[in-house]
Amino acid sequence: MTGKRPFILIVILAGLLCLGANMFIQSQLDSSIRKNKLIDEQFVEGAPPLVAFTTVALGGFRGLIADFFWFRAMALQDEGKYFEMVQLASWIMKLQPKSTATAAYLGWNMAYNISVTYSLPEDRWRWVNKGIELYHEALHYNPNDPVLYKELGWIYQHKLGNILDDAQRYYKWQMASQMLQILGKHYPDWKQLAAAPETEKDFVARLKDEVSFRRDLLADGFGEIGLLYNKFRDSGGYMPENVLKRLEKDPETLNLLVDYFRVKWLYERFMLKPARIVAINEKYGDLDWFLPESFAIYWAVLGAERSPERKNIDCSRMITQSLQVTFTNGRMLYPGSLPSMNFLLIPNLAVVDAVRDSYRLAMEENKKIASFRHAYQNFMTRAALTMFSYGQYSKAREYYQTLRKEYKRAHKAGHMSFEQFIYASWYEEIKDVGYKQAMDLIGGMIVKGCILLAYGDQTAAESHIRMAEICYNRYNADRPESRVALVPFAQMKSEIAKTIIKSLPANLAERLKAFATYEAQQKSEKAEENKKAAAENK
């Protein structure tokens, strides 16, 4: 044993020397990393205490622990213990906050794989939200990672916006309901919200009299502004009655407070910032922010900005695809004052120029691909017809003129007047159809017109009924034989309206009845005027 002591001492000394050298080298490496910004340490500075602790204290062991949690999470999924898995996923994010691939997979897994194991739409919606929340957490730690923005945008575009999931209408309804609570109205003044305070410090700095405000707030039963915010949020966007009554005497402070609460709530729930929304609306047109395609555009824009050279083909494709859907189904109409499952999606004509420009950019960047040119031509034709159908006659004429200029010989618009172009395009829809198909086509337009009337969009409704009558007259003119003639248009419209009224909720049915009564009265008065004029002429 005596002979071994020098050897043991040498080993200990060598170990201590190696440890000291390792600490020195590690210190130099850490200093070089910080100096040259080789890693992003932002998540440590602004992260919750648990993340900062695990990052500093656990060091390299974080990866081992995260791997253990990962395997455990997969085992829990196989066992169907999903709620325990959520907690593990959050811990994995806190142990490895820079592992964006892990966050993306876990978030996608909840939104897609786990959600579809449930049959009830509310259960599916809960798990889709769990996945979105995990993306939000990852973005707090990785605000410059374009992959996370793209993946989050994809969930909104594909999972919530598409029709592949049986619960997709429920998702859209829930999104609209929550956005209405947060914003207070369907189409808020986004510029006003963008100018609102984003933090309590900013809000307090803009108060006329902070001392009086805090004294009155305490008298109302709220010792802190945060407590009043929690009450506002938990009550669905309503200010407590006593606070509202007092602040009605100071509308400037009331509006400032409500706007601050709405902006704070919007970011907490959806991570949206009004200033960004204003910029997107100015670039692409006024979007309906109750719909998932608008969210997809928002995240794709941020993803492109965070990408090298501020370009990302996947994000650009997401923006273009979402804009196309927005043009065809980008406005939500719903009965009454609150969103419901009976919502109706109609075109958002405000984005038509943005869709056109996206096609032109694609053609410019892909000059050898003919499919872009064909798709652009088809879109321009369909856009002109859609805008005409929804009463946007001057805009429809503008797109017709563009077609006429760009395709003088290769398109029918090049050798037709505007009216001929519109009627010929609709005629193509009906020229080869039989009696039943004509009834379905014309009846479908009348049905759409009646529903639009019930939902309050009178301009679009009248345009649809007008196009239905054009197609009706065209069909009968081409088929004068009585055996294939359609029933009188007024009779067809009346019968369809009666059927629709029976199928609608009471409030929508009453609105459609009122319009039908008004229309009948107008026709009666017109007939009486014609009768008097005829009598006077005699």
C-alpha positions in Angstrom: 0.0 0.0 0.0 3.0 2.3 0.8 4.4 1.9 -2.7 1.0 2.8 -4.3 0.7 6.2 -2.5 3.0 8.1 -4.8 1.2 6.7 -7.8 -2.3 7.7 -6.4 -1.0 11.2 -5.6 0.3 11.6 -9.1 -3.0 10.5 -10.5 -4.9 12.9 -8.3 -2.5 15.8 -9.2 -2.8 15.0 -12.9 -6.6 14.9 -12.6 -6.6 18.3 -10.8 -4.3 19.7 -13.5 -6.5 18.4 -16.3 -9.6 19.8 -14.5 -7.9 23.2 -14.1 -6.8 23.2 -17.8 -10.3 22.2 -18.9 -11.8 25.1 -16.8 -9.4 27.5 -18.4 -10.0 26.4 -21.9 -13.8 26.3 -21.3 -13.6 29.9 -20.1 -11.7 30.9 -23.2 -14.2 29.2 -25.4 -17.2 30.7 -23.7 -15.5 34.2 -24.0 -14.9 33.6 -27.7 -18.5 32.4 -28.3 -19.9 35.5 -26.7 -17.5 37.8 -28.4 -18.1 36.4 -31.8 -21.8 35.8 -31.3 -21.5 32.1 -32.3 -24.7 31.2 -30.5 -27.9 33.1 -29.6 -28.1 33.6 -25.9 -31.2 35.6 -26.0 -33.3 32.8 -24.6 -31.2 32.8 -21.4 -31.5 36.5 -20.7 -35.3 36.7 -21.2 -36.3 33.2 -20.4 -38.2 32.0 -17.3 -36.0 31.2 -14.3 -36.3 27.4 -14.8 -34.8 27.7 -18.4 -32.0 29.9 -17.1 -31.2 27.5 -14.3 -31.2 24.4 -16.5 -29.1 26.1 -19.1 -26.4 27.2 -16.6 -26.5 24.6 -13.9 -27.1 21.3 -15.8 -24.7 22.1 -18.6 -24.2 19.1 -20.9 -26.4 16.9 -18.8 -29.4 18.8 -20.2 -29.2 16.7 -23.4 -29.2 13.4 -21.5 -32.2 14.4 -19.4 -34.1 15.7 -22.4 -33.4 12.4 -24.3 -34.9 10.5 -21.3 -38.0 12.8 -21.3 -38.3 12.3 -25.1 -38.4 8.5 -24.8 -40.8 8.7 -21.9 -43.0 11.1 -23.9 -43.2 8.7 -26.8 -44.1 5.8 -24.4 -46.8 7.9 -22.8 -48.3 8.6 -26.3 -48.3 4.9 -27.0 -50.1 4.4 -23.7 -52.6 7.1 -24.5 -51.5 9.3 -21.6 -51.6 12.5 -23.5 -51.9 15.0 -20.8 -48.7 13.7 -19.0 -47.0 13.9 -22.4 -47.8 17.6 -22.7 -46.0 18.4 -19.4 -43.0 16.4 -20.6 -43.0 18.2 -23.9 -42.8 21.5 -22.0 -39.9 20.3 -19.9 -38.1 19.1 -23.0 -38.5 22.7 -24.4 -37.1 24.2 -21.2 -34.1 21.8 -21.2 -33.3 22.2 -24.9 -34.9 25.6 -25.8 -32.8 25.9 -29.0 -33.9 22.5 -30.4 -36.4 23.9 -32.8 -36.8 20.5 -34.6 -37.9 18.9 -31.3 -40.4 21.7 -30.7 -41.7 21.5 -34.3 -42.3 17.8 -34.1 -43.9 17.8 -30.7 -46.2 20.7 -31.7 -47.1 19.0 -35.0 -47.7 15.7 -33.2 -50.2 17.2 -30.9 -52.1 19.2 -33.6 -52.2 16.2 -36.0 -51.6 12.8 -34.5 -53.1 13.2 -31.0 -56.0 15.4 -32.0 -57.5 12.9 -34.5 -57.6 10.2 -31.8 -60.6 12.1 -30.4 -64.1 12.2 -32.1 -65.5 15.3 -30.4 -64.5 18.6 -32.1 -63.9 20.4 -28.8 -61.4 17.7 -27.8 -59.6 18.0 -31.2 -59.6 21.8 -30.9 -58.0 21.5 -27.4 -55.1 19.4 -28.8 -54.6 21.6 -31.8 -54.2 24.5 -29.4 -51.7 22.5 -27.3 -49.6 22.1 -30.4 -49.9 25.8 -31.3 -48.9 26.8 -27.7 -45.8 24.7 -27.9 -44.8 26.6 -31.1 -45.4 29.8 -29.3 -43.1 28.7 -26.4 -40.4 27.7 -28.9 -40.7 31.1 -30.6 -40.1 32.9 -27.4 -36.7 31.1 -27.2 -36.0 31.2 -30.9 -37.5 34.4 -32.4 -35.2 34.3 -35.4 -35.8 30.7 -36.6 -37.7 30.8 -39.9 -38.6 27.1 -39.6 -40.8 27.6 -36.6 -42.7 30.4 -38.3 -43.3 28.3 -41.4 -44.4 25.3 -39.4 -46.8 27.3 -37.3 -48.2 28.9 -40.5 -48.7 25.5 -42.0 -50.9 24.4 -39.0 -53.2 27.4 -39.7 -53.2 27.0 -43.4 -53.6 23.2 -43.6 -55.1 22.0 -40.3 -57.5 24.8 -39.5 -58.0 26.3 -43.0 -58.4 23.2 -45.1 -61.5 21.0 -45.2 -59.7 17.7 -44.6 -60.4 17.5 -40.8 -64.0 16.8 -39.9 -63.8 19.4 -37.2 -62.6 22.2 -39.5 -65.8 24.3 -39.2 -65.6 24.0 -35.4 -62.0 25.2 -35.5 -63.0 28.3 -37.6 -65.9 29.0 -35.4 -63.7 28.9 -32.2 -61.1 31.1 -33.8 -63.7 33.7 -34.8 -65.3 33.6 -31.3 -62.1 34.1 -29.5 -60.9 36.9 -31.8 -64.3 38.6 -31.3 -63.9 38.5 -27.6 -60.3 39.9 -27.8 -61.0 42.6 -30.4 -64.6 43.5 -29.5 -65.6 43.6 -33.2 -65.1 41.8 -36.4 -63.1 44.6 -38.2 -61.4 46.8 -35.5 -59.3 49.9 -36.2 -56.0 48.1 -36.5 -54.1 51.4 -36.7 -55.6 52.5 -33.4 -54.6 49.2 -31.8 -51.1 49.5 -33.3 -50.7 52.8 -31.5 -51.9 51.4 -28.2 -49.4 50.7 -25.3 -47.9 47.2 -25.5 -46.7 47.1 -21.8 -48.0 48.4 -18.5 -45.0 50.7 -18.3 -46.0 52.3 -21.6 -49.7 52.6 -20.5 -48.8 54.3 -17.2 -46.5 56.7 -19.0 -49.4 57.9 -21.2 -51.8 58.5 -18.3 -52.7 62.1 -17.5 -52.7 61.4 -13.7 -51.2 58.1 -12.6 -51.7 58.8 -8.9 -55.4 59.5 -9.3 -55.8 56.5 -11.6 -54.2 54.1 -9.2 -56.2 55.5 -6.2 -59.5 55.1 -8.1 -58.4 51.6 -9.2 -57.8 50.6 -5.6 -61.2 52.0 -4.6 -62.8 49.9 -7.3 -61.3 46.7 -5.7 -58.2 46.3 -7.9 -54.9 46.9 -6.3 -53.0 46.4 -9.5 -53.6 47.0 -13.2 -52.8 43.3 -13.8 -55.7 42.2 -11.7 -58.1 44.4 -13.7 -56.7 43.0 -16.9 -57.3 39.4 -15.6 -60.9 40.4 -14.8 -61.4 41.9 -18.3 -59.9 38.8 -20.0 -61.7 36.2 -17.9 -65.1 38.0 -18.4 -64.7 37.7 -22.2 -63.6 41.3 -22.9 -66.0 43.2 -20.6 -64.8 45.9 -18.2 -66.2 45.6 -14.7 -69.3 47.7 -14.3 -68.0 50.0 -11.5 -64.7 50.7 -13.4 -66.6 51.3 -16.6 -69.1 53.7 -14.9 -66.3 55.7 -13.4 -64.1 55.9 -16.6 -67.0 56.9 -18.8 -66.4 60.4 -17.5 -62.8 60.1 -18.9 -63.3 58.4 -22.3 -59.6 59.0 -23.3 -58.3 57.0 -20.4 -61.0 54.3 -20.9 -60.1 53.9 -24.6 -56.4 53.8 -23.8 -57.0 51.1 -21.1 -59.3 48.9 -23.3 -56.9 49.1 -26.2 -53.9 48.2 -24.0 -55.8 45.2 -22.6 -56.9 44.1 -26.1 -53.3 44.3 -27.5 -51.9 42.4 -24.5 -54.6 39.7 -24.8 -54.1 39.3 -28.5 -50.4 38.7 -28.1 -50.9 36.3 -25.1 -53.4 34.2 -27.0 -52.2 34.3 -30.6 -48.8 36.1 -30.5 -50.1 38.7 -33.0 -49.1 42.3 -33.0 -51.4 45.0 -34.5 -48.5 46.9 -36.1 -47.6 43.8 -38.1 -51.3 43.3 -39.1 -51.4 46.9 -40.3 -48.4 46.3 -42.5 -49.8 43.0 -43.9 -53.2 44.6 -44.6 -51.5 47.5 -46.4 -49.5 45.1 -48.6 -52.1 42.5 -49.4 -55.5 44.1 -48.7 -57.7 44.1 -45.7 -57.8 40.5 -44.5 -60.5 39.0 -42.3 -58.5 38.2 -39.2 -61.1 35.8 -38.0 -59.9 33.2 -40.5 -56.9 30.9 -40.4 -55.5 31.9 -43.8 -54.8 35.4 -42.4 -52.8 33.8 -39.6 -50.9 31.7 -42.1 -50.0 34.8 -44.1 -48.9 36.5 -40.9 -46.5 33.7 -39.9 -45.2 33.2 -43.4 -44.3 36.9 -43.7 -42.3 36.6 -40.5 -40.7 33.4 -41.6 -39.5 35.0 -44.9 -38.1 38.0 -43.0 -36.1 35.8 -40.7 -34.7 33.7 -43.6 -31.3 34.3 -45.2 -31.6 37.1 -47.8 -35.2 37.6 -46.4 -36.5 35.0 -48.8 -38.0 31.6 -48.3 -39.7 29.6 -51.1 -41.9 27.7 -48.7 -43.1 30.9 -47.0 -43.7 32.6 -50.3 -45.7 29.6 -51.5 -47.8 29.7 -48.3 -48.5 33.4 -48.8 -49.6 32.9 -52.4 -51.7 29.8 -51.6 -53.4 31.5 -48.6 -54.1 34.6 -50.7 -55.8 32.5 -53.3 -58.0 30.9 -50.7 -58.6 34.3 -49.2 -59.9 35.6 -52.5 -62.4 32.8 -53.0 -63.4 32.2 -49.3 -61.8 35.0 -47.3 -64.7 36.8 -45.7 -66.8 35.2 -42.9 -70.4 36.1 -42.6 -72.4 34.8 -39.6 -76.0 35.3 -38.4 -76.6 37.7 -35.7 -73.9 39.5 -33.7 -71.9 36.5 -32.6 -70.0 33.9 -34.7 -71.7 30.5 -35.0 -71.3 27.2 -36.8 -73.7 28.6 -39.4 -71.1 30.9 -40.8 -70.8 31.5 -44.5 -67.5 32.0 -46.4 -67.5 34.3 -49.4 -64.8 36.0 -51.5 -62.6 38.7 -50.1 -62.3 40.9 -53.1 -59.9 43.3 -51.3 -57.0 40.9 -51.9 -57.5 40.4 -55.6 -54.7 42.7 -56.6 -52.3 40.9 -54.2 -53.2 37.5 -55.7 -52.6 39.0 -59.2 -49.2 40.4 -58.2 -48.2 37.1 -56.6 -48.8 35.4 -59.9 -46.9 38.0 -61.8 -43.9 37.6 -59.4 -44.0 33.8 -59.9 -44.0 34.3 -63.7 -41.1 36.7 -63.4 -39.0 34.3 -61.3 -40.0 31.2 -63.3 -40.0 32.4 -66.9 -39.6 28.9 -68.3 -42.5 27.4 -66.5 -45.6 27.7 -68.6 -48.0 26.6 -65.9 -47.7 29.9 -64.1 -48.8 31.8 -67.2 -51.8 29.5 -67.7 -52.7 29.7 -64.0 -52.4 33.5 -64.2 -54.7 33.7 -67.2 -57.3 31.5 -65.6 -57.2 33.5 -62.4 -57.7 36.8 -64.2 -60.7 35.4 -66.0 -62.2 34.0 -62.9 -61.4 37.1 -60.9 -63.3 39.3 -63.4 -66.3 37.0 -63.3 -66.3 36.7 -59.5 -66.0 40.5 -59.0 -68.9 41.0 -61.4 -71.0 38.4 -59.6 -70.4 40.3 -56.3 -71.3 43.7 -57.7 -67.7 45.0 -58.2 -68.4 46.1 -61.7 -65.6 48.7 -62.2 -63.0 46.3 -60.8 -64.3 43.5 -63.0 -64.0 45.9 -66.0 -60.4 46.7 -64.9 -59.4 43.1 -65.0 -61.1 42.6 -68.3 -59.1 45.5 -69.7 -55.9 43.8 -68.4 -56.8 40.6 -70.1 -57.6 42.4 -73.3 -54.3 44.2 -73.3 -52.1 41.2 -72.3 -53.8 38.5 -74.4 -55.0 40.3 -77.6 -55.2 37.2 -79.7 -54.8 34.3 -77.2 -57.9 35.1 -75.2 -61.6 35.8 -75.9 -61.3 39.1 -74.0 -59.1 40.4 -76.9 -61.9 40.5 -79.3 -65.0 41.1 -77.2 -66.6 44.0 -75.4 -66.8 43.8 -71.6 -70.5 42.8 -71.6 -69.9 40.2 -74.3 -67.0 38.8 -72.3 -69.0 38.5 -69.1 -72.1 37.0 -70.7 -70.0 34.7 -72.9 -68.1 33.4 -69.9 -71.4 32.6 -68.1 -72.8 31.2 -71.3 -70.0 28.7 -71.4 -71.2 27.5 -68.0 -74.6 26.7 -69.3 -74.4 26.2 -73.1 -74.0 22.4 -73.0 -76.1 21.6 -70.0 -79.4 19.9 -70.0 -82.7 20.8 -68.3 -81.7 19.4 -64.9 -78.2 20.8 -64.9 -79.6 24.3 -65.9 -82.0 24.1 -63.0 -79.2 23.2 -60.6 -76.9 25.9 -61.9 -79.5 28.7 -61.9 -81.1 27.5 -58.8 -77.7 27.4 -57.1 -77.1 31.0 -57.9 -80.5 32.0 -56.5 -79.9 30.0 -53.4 -76.5 31.8 -52.9 -78.3 35.1 -53.5 -81.0 34.3 -50.9 -78.4 33.2 -48.3 -76.3 36.4 -48.9 -79.5 38.4 -48.4 -80.2 36.6 -45.1 -76.6 37.3 -44.0 -76.9 41.0 -44.9 -74.8 41.3 -48.0 -77.4 42.8 -50.3 -75.0 44.0 -53.1 -73.5 40.5 -53.6 -77.0 38.9 -53.3 -78.5 41.1 -56.0 -75.6 40.4 -58.3 -76.0 36.7 -57.9 -79.7 36.8 -58.7 -79.0 39.1 -61.6 -76.5 36.5 -63.0 -79.0 33.8 -62.4 -81.5 35.7 -64.5 -79.0 36.2 -67.3 -78.2 32.5 -67.4 -82.0 31.8 -67.3 -82.7 34.0 -70.3 -79.7 32.6 -72.2 -80.9 29.1 -71.7 -84.4 29.8 -72.7 -83.3 31.8 -75.8 -81.3 28.8 -77.0 -84.1 26.3 -76.4 -87.4 27.9 -77.5 -89.2 24.5 -77.5 -91.6 24.4 -74.6 -90.8 20.9 -73.5 -87.3 22.0 -72.2 -88.2 25.5 -71.2 -87.6 26.4 -67.6 -90.4 27.5 -65.2 -90.9 31.3 -65.1 -87.9 33.0 -63.3 -90.1 34.8 -60.8 -91.7 31.5 -59.8 -88.4 29.8 -59.5 -87.0 32.5 -57.3 -90.1 32.6 -55.1 -90.1 28.9 -54.6 -86.5 28.7 -53.8 -86.8 31.6 -51.3 -89.6 29.9 -49.5 -87.6 26.8 -49.2 -84.6 28.6 -47.9 -86.6 30.6 -45.4 -87.9 27.3 -43.9 -84.3 26.0 -43.4 -82.8 29.1 -41.9 -82.6 30.1 -38.2 -85.4 32.4 -37.2 -83.4 35.6 -37.3 -82.0 34.9 -40.8 -85.4 33.8 -42.0 -87.0 37.0 -40.8 -84.4 39.1 -42.6 -85.0 37.2 -45.9 -88.8 37.5 -45.4 -88.5 41.2 -44.9 -86.6 41.6 -48.1 -89.0 39.4 -50.1 -92.0 41.4 -48.7 -90.2 44.6 -49.7 -89.5 43.3 -53.2 -93.1 42.2 -53.7 -94.3 45.6 -52.6 -92.0 47.3 -55.0 -93.2 45.2 -57.9 -96.8 45.9 -56.9 -96.2 49.6 -56.9 -94.4 49.4 -60.2 -97.2 47.5 -61.8 -99.7 50.0 -60.5 -97.7 52.9 -61.9 -97.5 51.1 -65.3 -101.2 50.5 -65.2 -101.9 54.2 -64.5 -99.5 55.3 -67.2 -101.2 53.0 -69.7 -104.6 54.4 -68.8 -103.4 58.0 -69.2 -102.0 57.2 -72.6 -105.3 55.9 -73.7 
